[in-house]
């Protein structure tokens, strides 16, 4: 399914910089940095959030270093501000091409494809070829959910007008955004992937793309449950099941599970539970909430799930619920929920007490328009 021989043919004789992370492995679990190094084409490594080898936790800065196995310079594409997110001019000198091979999870908020887009801009500036080794969208390529990013609401969790669950592979995403970037883009396509496939059906090994993306089920619920990052509800960071667990110290877990069950959300079930985060929100405090159990992946509407989680948790104690107000993803003048949803419309209507269906309907028109527009860039049936 992964076209490794085609990639190696495309980089033969070039000096390449490779944007990689722990998911950048061959089907037999060899890291692509080692493969490229053996072919004598690897000149530099670039680490997105969490680093090339994946040893950096959430929102920590990725340090400059040399890769311990290959000895090549490893440059950071993550830090404390937007200037840290783009390859620096001095790190690109002498290169012929940039290679991007990172497993995405199918959600706009996940920062790796934002890193890819910024690197594509740098490649265009320096007239470098940009090569994407395509990988499957682990939550399928058919469903499109949620709103796009409106002008003025761009951030690291949304730099282009893409739906929250976009249904694109990294290669297709690159084709979509390259219409405005204009780099020398070459996508090495997957062999045999279909849009209706979910990750377990690919028979590829699941390597956690980041410390809080433990399983394919985590990826499936993430496009909706990541919305909780815009609130004071715990999205389960600091537990063994982030985004599948959520809650807060003041909630009634049985009532929450019952309210969610009444929404008749397809593909998921809810179990009342308690958990104590070891870090992040409510660190060391006992939270009451639910665990989301995925029963049928193809039935899951992740955005509706996340909206329902917010609506029913907030309804229990409106006075204790808060939107997150501190700086989020390098933007300090807009609430985090607005950056995640792409505009202020969701927050405004939620503050009026709108039900789940009305909140989700806010995104119908722009979702449908994006779904139509993306058709021109699809590589797979």
Phi, psi and omega in degrees: 000315175281131185268064181297314179302321179295321177298313182297325176294323183290334184256001183303128177081002182259160167259114188244147165257135186243127176265107190225163171212189184299338180283353185280065184237153173285169178303336177263018169073026171272134180288138184297331176302318181291322180294314180294324179296318178298327179278001176062036177244348186278118180250337181200154174240147178232125183257121173285190177309131181086351169093166182297316182259001171076035183254019183240133185277178183306128174060024170265154180283137177274118187282153171288140183194187167248140179295127186294335183271318184263337182081000181278156178300138177242111185259147181276138168245031177210148181185218188257356182204173183298330180297337182279350192269350185246140176305134181281148183306317185293335180278347182261348182296135179088353179272152174260333186202158168248136176249132177244120176218091179221134177286118175274173179240008173087014181233137180302326184293333184292127200280351187294324180282338169293318174301316178302314182297319178293323177292325176297321177298317179295322178296319178297318180298320184262007179056044176261148172287142178242117186247124177253118169277108188287147176228161182295149164283116188292344180250025174087163182246016182260311186287136172234129185221148171085174185273170177263173177275124179273155178305137182093352181243021178290143178200183180291344175263014177177093181258346182227158183285076185238142178294157184301315170252107194265341178067026180245151165281170178300320179295319178293320178299316178300317178298320181297309185281341181290345176299329178262342182269311175077035176275169177279086190265135173227118178260125173271104191285157172293155176249117175086007179276140176242154185294337183273000183276137171257164193304315181303335181279351179279341183065015172276153178288136175274115172251126183305119182292338177204166186300338182250020178240072194290321190219165172301329176296323176300314180299324184294319182272346186303319182302335175262316186287341175295340176302334180294343173298339178273010183229180173265014172279141174286129173267017175090005173298143185086011173234176179277353181227061179301142180072344172265339171253141170207157180168194179197161183298336188262005186270154171264109188294323180293317178299319180296315179297319180294317180297319179293322179297326180291344176286347179054047177286130185282148170082356182225155172228162189233132179240121177297141183200173174235151177204158180234107180297138178274348176199177181067209188303137177057034180307127178076001180254143180285122178256144175252133181187216180224158166254134177270125177250121179279119180261327185210098188305320185290347178267354190281125168257095189295321181294318178297323177299312180296320178297317179297321179300315180293313184300314187278330173291318179295322183297333181291318182215078182303329182288338179263343179286140178220145166281143178291131185245344181287166181308136184222126178047050170071014176237123186247006183246010179221143176301146182303322183296328178291322178292322180290317182275343175098356177193181178271358188295317182298311182299317181299316182286325176296323178294340176273359178084024182295145178285173184302312184300319181292322179293317179293328180294341177303330188260357189302310186294314183287328174298313181296322179294318178296318180301323177289316185294326184288344184305325183293343188250003183285144181250348189227150180271000000 
